[in-house]
């Protein structure tokens, strides 16, 4: 009899536990779908922002290599992106730029605040959303640009935010897309050339924004370039200014990292 009662209680416990886990999972899925729908609507609304590609004589080449076989010369003629920031700034005063990456779904405004936590869980409209937003490291100066400007975003499985950066790990992307990033800010428009892509365990080294001297920066550039899965056939040196994109690859702490150097810069008239 005691054995039967014990087994009966165990069955009740297991059913209760299963029901609890089902409710938790249902709530998680519901919240995820709600965040996704909110993000979809917001992204749709942002498509109305005026954007256009430009190629003008005022474009200034940045640190051109002497080697004419360098792939820099293959891409430096590509157009820049210019964005009207009036509407964006009215929606969110934290807006500092817009980013678009060739061969991906990345086409978003960039925000920056006083920490690196807020936009992990808030959308462009500052509403709570687990999808977060694309944001710049709080240590970076968007007027003068640091040696290394860092951008963060969640690696969403549906491809939103920095989710499509996972495509850059595939040989197919490397073979069939231009390794270019267009960035527009209220002060200037930039064309960036990707020179390194890799995955790595969570670390802080590639997230360095300040370097004590050129020697330290040169070693940093050499290190991150050698990590790349692909050879982008371009040089990088301490006269370059670079951007670093960082996102999560999986739930085990792995990161996807993309490094790109500025190859063309156009100062915007005000």
C-alpha positions in Angstrom: 0.0 0.0 0.0 2.8 2.4 0.9 4.5 1.6 -2.3 1.4 2.4 -4.3 1.0 5.7 -2.5 4.6 6.6 -3.1 4.3 5.8 -6.8 1.0 7.7 -7.0 2.5 10.7 -5.5 5.5 10.5 -7.8 3.1 10.4 -10.8 1.3 13.5 -9.5 4.6 15.2 -9.0 5.8 14.4 -12.5 2.5 15.6 -14.1 2.7 18.8 -12.1 6.3 19.4 -13.1 5.4 18.7 -16.8 2.5 21.1 -16.6 4.7 23.8 -15.0 7.4 23.4 -17.6 4.8 23.6 -20.4 3.4 26.8 -18.9 6.9 28.3 -18.7 7.7 27.3 -22.3 4.4 28.7 -23.5 5.0 32.0 -21.8 8.5 32.1 -23.3 7.3 31.4 -26.8 4.5 34.0 -26.4 6.9 36.7 -25.2 9.3 35.8 -28.1 6.5 36.1 -30.7 5.4 39.4 -29.1 8.9 40.8 -29.3 9.2 39.6 -32.9 6.0 41.3 -33.9 6.9 44.5 -32.2 10.3 44.4 -34.0 8.7 43.7 -37.3 6.4 46.6 -37.1 9.2 49.0 -35.9 11.5 47.8 -38.8 8.6 48.4 -41.2 8.1 51.9 -39.9 11.8 52.7 -40.2 11.7 51.9 -43.9 10.1 55.3 -44.5 13.4 57.1 -43.4 15.0 58.8 -46.4 18.1 57.0 -47.5 20.0 57.2 -50.8 23.4 56.1 -52.2 25.8 58.8 -53.3 29.0 59.0 -55.4 30.3 62.6 -55.4 33.7 64.2 -56.1 33.9 65.1 -52.5 34.4 61.5 -51.5 37.8 61.2 -49.8 39.8 58.0 -50.0 41.1 56.8 -46.6 44.6 55.4 -46.2 44.9 54.0 -49.8 47.5 51.2 -50.2 50.3 51.6 -52.6 49.8 48.1 -53.9 47.3 48.4 -56.8 46.5 44.7 -56.6 45.1 45.3 -53.1 41.3 44.6 -53.1 40.8 48.1 -51.6 40.9 49.4 -55.2 38.2 47.0 -56.3 35.7 48.3 -53.7 36.6 51.9 -53.1 34.5 53.1 -56.1 31.3 51.7 -54.5 28.7 54.3 -53.4 28.2 55.7 -49.9 25.0 55.7 -48.0 23.5 59.0 -46.8 20.5 59.1 -44.3 18.2 61.9 -43.2 18.6 61.9 -39.4 16.0 64.5 -38.6 13.1 62.1 -38.2 15.3 59.4 -36.5 16.6 61.9 -33.9 13.0 63.0 -33.1 12.1 59.3 -32.5 15.2 58.6 -30.5 17.8 61.2 -29.5 20.3 58.4 -28.9 20.6 57.8 -32.6 24.2 58.2 -33.8 24.3 56.4 -37.2 22.8 54.0 -39.7 24.4 50.8 -40.8 23.9 48.6 -43.9 25.9 45.5 -44.7 26.1 44.0 -48.2 24.6 40.5 -48.5 22.8 40.6 -45.1 19.6 41.9 -43.6 21.5 44.4 -41.5 19.9 47.8 -42.4 19.2 49.7 -39.1 19.8 52.9 -37.2 22.5 52.7 -34.5 22.0 54.0 -31.0 24.3 54.8 -28.2 23.7 55.6 -24.5 25.8 55.8 -21.3 26.2 52.0 -20.9 26.3 48.8 -22.8 23.3 47.1 -21.1 20.2 49.2 -21.9 19.8 48.3 -25.6 20.4 44.7 -24.9 16.7 44.6 -23.8 15.2 47.7 -25.4 14.1 48.5 -28.9 14.9 51.6 -30.9 11.8 53.2 -29.3 13.2 52.4 -25.9 10.5 49.8 -25.2 11.3 46.6 -23.4 12.1 44.0 -26.0 14.4 40.9 -25.7 15.5 41.5 -29.3 17.3 44.7 -28.2 18.8 46.9 -30.9 22.0 47.7 -32.7 24.1 50.0 -30.5 27.5 51.5 -30.2 29.9 51.0 -27.3 29.4 53.8 -24.7 33.2 54.4 -24.8 33.3 55.4 -28.4 33.3 59.0 -29.8 31.1 59.3 -32.9 32.4 62.7 -33.8 36.1 61.9 -34.1 35.9 58.1 -34.2 38.2 56.0 -32.1 40.8 53.7 -33.5 38.3 50.9 -32.9 34.6 51.7 -32.9 32.5 48.8 -31.6 28.9 47.8 -32.4 26.8 45.2 -30.6 23.6 43.4 -31.5 21.8 40.2 -30.7 22.3 37.3 -33.1 18.6 36.6 -33.6 17.8 33.2 -35.1 15.2 34.8 -37.4 18.0 36.9 -39.0 17.0 40.2 -37.4 19.4 42.5 -35.7 22.9 41.0 -36.1 21.5 37.5 -36.8 22.5 37.5 -40.4 26.1 38.0 -39.5 26.2 34.2 -39.2 26.1 34.2 -43.1 29.5 35.8 -43.2 31.0 32.5 -41.8 29.9 30.7 -44.9 32.2 30.3 -47.9 29.2 31.0 -50.2 28.9 34.5 -48.7 32.6 35.1 -49.1 32.5 34.1 -52.7 29.4 35.9 -53.8 29.1 39.1 -51.9 31.1 42.4 -51.6 32.7 42.6 -48.2 31.4 46.1 -47.6 29.6 48.1 -44.9 28.0 51.4 -45.4 27.6 53.7 -42.4 26.0 57.1 -42.4 26.2 59.6 -39.4 25.0 63.2 -39.1 28.6 64.3 -39.6 29.9 62.0 -42.4 29.2 59.0 -44.6 31.6 56.0 -44.5 32.4 53.1 -46.7 34.1 50.2 -44.9 35.8 47.1 -46.2 35.7 43.9 -44.1 39.1 42.4 -43.5 38.4 39.8 -40.8 35.6 37.5 -39.8 35.8 34.8 -37.1 34.2 33.1 -34.1 35.7 33.1 -30.7 34.9 32.4 -27.1 33.8 35.4 -25.0 36.7 37.8 -24.4 37.4 41.5 -24.1 40.6 41.8 -26.2 38.9 42.5 -29.5 36.6 45.0 -27.7 39.6 47.4 -27.0 38.8 51.0 -27.9 41.9 52.8 -26.7 45.5 52.0 -27.5 48.5 53.5 -25.7 50.6 53.8 -28.9 50.8 52.8 -32.5 52.9 49.7 -31.7 50.1 48.4 -29.5 47.5 49.2 -32.2 49.6 47.5 -34.9 49.9 44.3 -32.8 46.1 44.4 -32.2 45.4 44.7 -36.0 47.8 41.9 -36.8 46.2 39.7 -34.2 42.6 40.2 -35.3 43.5 39.9 -39.0 45.2 36.6 -38.5 42.1 35.3 -36.8 40.1 35.6 -40.0 38.5 32.6 -41.5 39.0 34.2 -45.0 41.7 36.2 -46.7 40.1 39.4 -47.9 43.2 40.3 -49.8 43.7 43.7 -48.3 46.2 45.3 -45.9 45.5 47.1 -42.6 47.9 49.2 -40.6 48.0 51.7 -37.8 46.9 54.6 -40.0 43.5 52.9 -40.4 40.4 53.4 -38.3 38.3 50.3 -37.9 34.9 49.1 -36.8 34.2 45.9 -34.9 30.8 44.2 -34.9 30.2 41.7 -32.1 27.2 39.3 -31.7 26.4 36.0 -30.0 26.8 32.8 -32.1 25.1 30.3 -29.8 24.1 29.8 -26.1 27.5 28.5 -25.2 29.3 31.9 -25.1 30.7 31.9 -28.6 30.9 35.2 -30.4 30.8 36.1 -34.1 33.2 39.0 -34.8 33.5 41.1 -37.9 36.2 43.8 -38.4 36.2 46.4 -41.2 38.4 49.4 -42.0 37.2 52.8 -43.3 38.2 53.1 -47.0 36.2 56.2 -48.0 34.9 59.1 -46.0 32.6 62.0 -47.0 32.0 64.9 -44.7 28.4 66.0 -44.7 27.4 69.6 -45.2 25.3 71.1 -42.5 
